[in-house]
Amino acid sequence: REILTELTPRLLGSFAATTNPDAALMRFHEFLDRLPAGVQLFALFQSEDGLLDLVAEIMGTAPRLAEHLARTPTLLDYVLSRDFFHELPHTSDLEANLAAVLDRTEHEEELLDQVRRWTHDREFQLGVQLLRGLITADSVSHALTDLTDAVLRQLLPRVEDNFAQQHGRIAGGGMAVVAFGKYGARELNFGSDLDIVFVYDHDADAEVSDGRRPLPVSQYFIRLSQRIMTALTSMTNAGLLFEIDMRLRPPIPAWIDGPTFRTAMYFPRKIPNLPGARSAWDEDLDELFVEMDRASVVKGVVIGRASVGAGNLGGVTNQAIV
C-alpha cells in the first residue's frame, strides 16, 4: 500500500499521457485482475525505470499487445531481459530456440500450447519494438515471416510424427508447404492470415501407409493436412496460433481437386496427357503461375526459403519435400 501511494502520481501521469487514458486505465484494471498472487507489480514499477510508462503506453495505444500482456503477465520479466529490445535472431536460431521448448513437451495438447505461447511472446516483442519506434514496418514484416517459417518447420514435423504413430508412413512420401500472398512475399503484418497450400509426393508404386491403421495414399495426405490445419488454427488455452486461407487467387482450376494434391499435377510446366486438363491449361494454369511467381516454399526441416516461379518450379519440387 505504501508503494502504491508513492506511485499514484506517476501512475496517473503515465496514463494521462496516452492517447486514450480512459481505455488505458480500464485495460490496466483488467490486467491487475488477472495477475497471479505473488507478482510484485508495483515494486517492479518502483525499481525499474521506464516500465510503468511502457505498460501505460501499451494499455493506451496497442489493444492487441495489452490483451496479450493481460493474458501473460509474466511477460514483464521478458521485457526486463537484456535482449528484449534487440532484433529477433536469425531464423535458424529461432528454430533452435523453439525446438528446445517443444522437445520438452510430452503430448500434443502441451505441444500446441507451448508453440502458441512462444510465438505470441515474440510477436509481443516485435509489437513493443514497433510501438517504441525501434524497428520499421518492413523489418516487422520480415521478422514475422521468419518467425512463421520457424514455427512451421518445427511444428509440422512433430505433428506428422504423431500422425505416423497411428497410420505409419507412405513409401517415398513427403509434404511441403507453399506460401502465397503476403506470406510468400515476406510481407506479413500482425494478424495477417497465411495463404498456404500443401503439396505432397510419394513413390509411384505406393498404395497404402505402413502403420497400425493403414490409409490409402490420397486419404493419408488429406487426413495429415487436416491434422496440420487443426494444429495451426485450433483455439487452445494459449490462444490462436494462425488464421489460414487455403484458397488460391485465382481459384485453383476445377480439374485440380482440393488443397492437397499431387506434385506431378501441379508443378510441371508441360503435362502431355493429364486427363481433363488440356482444354483448361492455357486459360487457368498460365494465370495460376502468375500467382506462383510470388510464392515461396517452406521446406519443412530444411533451412532456407526458395522462390517459386514459372521458370524454376520443376527444380524446386524435389528439394521441397519434408
Buried (B, 14 or more C-beta within 10 A) or exposed (E): EEBEEEBEEBBEEBBEEBEBBEBBBEBBEBBEEEBEEEBEBBEBBBEEEEBBBBBBBBBBBBBEBBBBBBBBBEBBEBBEEEEBEEBBBEBEEBBEBBBEBBEEBEEBEBBBBBBBBBBBBBBBBBBBBBBEEEBEEEBBBBBBBBBBBBBBBBBBBBBBEBBBEEBBBBBEBBBBBBBBBBBBBBBBEBEBBBBBBBBBBBEEEBEBBEBEEBBEBBEBBBBBBBBBBEBBBEEBEBBEBBEBBBEBEEEBBEBBEEBBBBBEBBBEEEBEEBEEBEEBBEEBBEEBBEBBEBBBBBBBEBEEBBBBEEEEBEEBBEEBBB
